[in-house]
Amino acid sequence: MSIYYNTVMQTLRQFLKEVYRRADSSMFSSVAIPAVGTGNLHIPHALVAKCMYEEAEEFGQKNPNTTLQDIRFVVYDKDAQTVAVTVVAVSVFLSQLTWPLLHL
């Protein structure tokens, strides 16, 4: 993976952590997050999906008493590639999750 992708993925992970942290500190019970990075940043769809699920899982494990109970990943339904990759990612990642409160 190039330095560009590494930097962008680090930024995406930090962004997601901050979204979850702020949602929890605001006592939100749910949050919806789009597949950020797959458009103009040209990050491979599979990497973005993997990152989104991993960060949600990590947040859930580290914050068992969070008010955040429903995380939804929003996929633009006209983007066939994102939809296809996300469907595969969902089946793989959901089979591994210990914090089962994620929705597509």
C-alpha positions in Angstrom: 0.0 0.0 0.0 1.3 3.4 -0.9 2.2 6.2 1.6 -0.9 8.1 0.2 -3.2 5.2 1.1 -1.6 4.7 4.5 -2.1 8.4 5.4 -5.6 8.5 4.1 -6.5 5.3 6.0 -5.0 6.7 9.2 -7.1 9.8 8.7 -10.2 7.8 8.1 -9.6 5.8 11.2 -9.2 8.9 13.3 -12.3 10.4 11.8 -14.4 7.3 12.6 -13.0 7.2 16.2 -14.0 10.8 16.6 -17.5 10.3 15.2 -18.1 7.4 17.6 -16.6 9.3 20.5 -18.7 12.4 19.9 -21.8 10.4 19.3 -21.3 8.7 22.7 -20.4 11.9 24.6 -23.5 13.5 23.1 -25.4 10.5 24.4 -26.7 9.6 20.9 -28.0 6.1 20.5 -27.3 5.9 16.8 -25.1 7.3 14.0 -25.1 6.9 10.2 -21.8 7.2 8.3 -21.3 7.2 4.6 -18.6 5.2 2.8 -16.1 8.1 3.0 -13.1 8.0 0.7 -14.4 5.8 -2.1 -15.2 8.8 -4.4 -12.7 11.6 -4.9 -10.0 10.1 -2.7 -10.1 6.9 -4.8 -9.6 4.6 -1.8 -10.4 1.0 -2.7 -14.0 0.2 -1.6 -12.8 -3.0 0.2 -10.3 -1.0 2.3 -12.9 1.6 3.4 -15.5 -1.1 4.3 -12.9 -3.0 6.3 -11.8 0.1 8.1 -15.3 1.1 8.9 -16.2 -2.2 10.4 -12.9 -2.6 12.3 -13.2 0.8 13.9 -16.9 0.2 14.9 -15.9 -3.2 16.5 -13.0 -1.6 18.3 -15.1 1.2 19.7 -17.7 -1.3 20.9 -15.2 -3.5 22.6 -13.4 -0.5 24.3 -16.7 1.2 25.3 -19.1 -1.5 26.6 -21.3 1.0 28.4 -21.6 3.4 25.4 -25.0 5.0 24.6 -24.2 4.3 21.0 -26.2 1.2 20.2 -26.8 1.5 16.4 -24.1 2.3 13.8 -25.3 2.4 10.2 -23.0 2.5 7.2 -24.6 4.3 4.3 -23.9 3.1 0.8 -25.0 5.0 -2.2 -27.2 2.5 -4.0 -26.3 3.8 -7.5 -22.6 2.9 -6.9 -22.7 -0.7 -7.8 -19.0 -1.3 -6.9 -19.4 0.0 -3.4 -22.6 -2.0 -2.9 -21.0 -5.2 -4.1 -17.9 -4.8 -2.0 -19.9 -3.8 1.0 -22.2 -6.9 0.7 -19.1 -9.1 0.8 -17.5 -7.2 3.6 -20.7 -7.3 5.6 -20.8 -11.1 5.5 -17.1 -11.4 6.4 -17.0 -8.8 9.1 -20.3 -9.5 10.7 -19.3 -13.2 11.2 -16.3 -11.9 13.2 -17.9 -9.2 15.3 -18.4 -9.4 19.0 -20.3 -6.2 19.1 -23.4 -7.0 16.9 -25.0 -3.6 16.7 -24.0 -2.7 13.2 -26.4 -2.2 10.3 -26.1 -1.5 6.6 
